[in-house]
């Protein structure tokens, strides 16, 4: 999750290296009667309508308190969250990627919120994100929103014939490629879009055997998927082998992409509904391409190995949590309740984000893109549920391995090396 392009950094992107044990908290009785509550959101996915609703509702319900929303980047989550959450000046409520939540909880940086799980939605919370925020049976991070990758295209580039299987998809991508056009836009570091090739062929990232994790990228099934992916890299894409997904929608708007696999909310970037580009980072802020390829934007769920099936995709998204170092945990929990309320969650759904509170899904747009996302998420998978997984992401070993594959390296050798690296981290 993974976004304007902040959103393209994909929910769940590079995570931090975390260590420690969960627990801790402040004495609620010592909390001040007035103050300012700080909420950190990541990127521009949380729309201004939701931000205004949170601030106005919280301040109306908590006399003497103000609420400040600060926007962070996914790089901040990786690079600065741990220090900030460990400091005496910690934020109170934070958004993190769904693959990152367990690591922060295991490090003792999140408060146990099991006592308000029912008030936050209980059984109506999105199950996959509940799992992402639960460590050893304790609930630390609530579902915020989810999203799935779908394949965007326009008839101007692709035509009217769409692939029925993953093999058809690759073959059509190869046929569409020119010196300047990627039939399938596939930069090497975009590992979330690489996983469906592995999963569709029956492979896995890693499986748990007792207390040990067995990495699986070098299994026969995974190797079939990686070989298929290498075909895409070498014969269907002109994206940089060492690049990431951030430039994909720009290339799409330039007419340089046939198929673009990206989170469903990227439709807002392409159509111009949501601008993208980080001006502070020196990037040009673009209003999208509504008058060119964005006007005829269409999408479908990535097909699987058999016609009529979808390929398993990574279930991206975000969780929200109360910081252990917050000096206003009770008030932070009240803010969390607002963020999981149906009215607030509907504001996320209206932007195409799958809400963490399931009943709010009624406000999702009734569009082909929303339907494609629903079909894709119906066959979704997750990264290994180990607190050490955050370290795997932070080490960038999967993107590094995929870059080598994209550069034409020996797939089996690269996969075996990657498995050894993953096991060394997960089995610490």
Secondary structure, 3 states (H helix, E strand, C coil): CCCCCHHHHCCCCCCCCCCCCCCCCCCHHHCCCCEEEEEEEECCCCCHHHHHHHHHHHHHHCCCEEEEEEEECHHHHHHCHHHHHHCCCCCCEEEEECCCHHHHHHCCCECCCHHHHHHHCHHHECHHHHHHCEECCEECEEEEEEECEEEEECHHHHCCCCCCCHHHHHHHHHHHCCCCCEEECCCCCCCHHHHHHHHHCCCCCEEEECCEEEECCCCHHHHHHHHHHHHHHHHCCCCCCCCCHHHHHHHHHCCCEEEEEEEHHHHHHHHCCCCECCHHHCCCCECCCCCCHHHHCEEECCECCCCCCECCEECEEEEEEEECCCCCHHHHHHHHHHHCCHHHHHHHHCCCCEECEHHHHHHCCCCHHHHHHHHHHCCEECCCCCCCHHHHHHHCHHHHHHHHHHCCCCHHHHHHHHHHHHHHHHCC
